[in-house]
Amino acid sequence: MTCKLSRYEMETSILWNEEEKTCTCFTCSPALQRKLDGFCSKSPDIHREEMGDGGVRYTFPKKWVRVVLPHSLSSEEREKRALHMREINSAKREAALHEN
């Protein structure tokens, strides 16, 4: 029987120990389940197990998991990149106008 879970209850846990080469991800999140199910069809290294009540457990190599800090840009670098993208988009629009 599958019950409707609140967004708060759609938790995800990654279980990791230092001895094994694999980790286990338990999730009730439909979006993450779809993503991991896609990986199941592409790789024999990920295994899926239905747990009931909407939960699914996946086992896969620990080397697939990354914990990183997001890259932060200074306001100067952000503006520089924004200007560069505006120039690229402008050039694309010009090229499209000349094609017609």
Protein Blocks (a to p, Z undefined) as FASTA:
>chain_A
ZZdddfklmccdddddfkbmbdcdddfbfklmmmmmmmmmmpckbccddebjhiacdddd
fklpccdddddddfklmmmmmmmmmmmmmmmmmmmmmmZZ
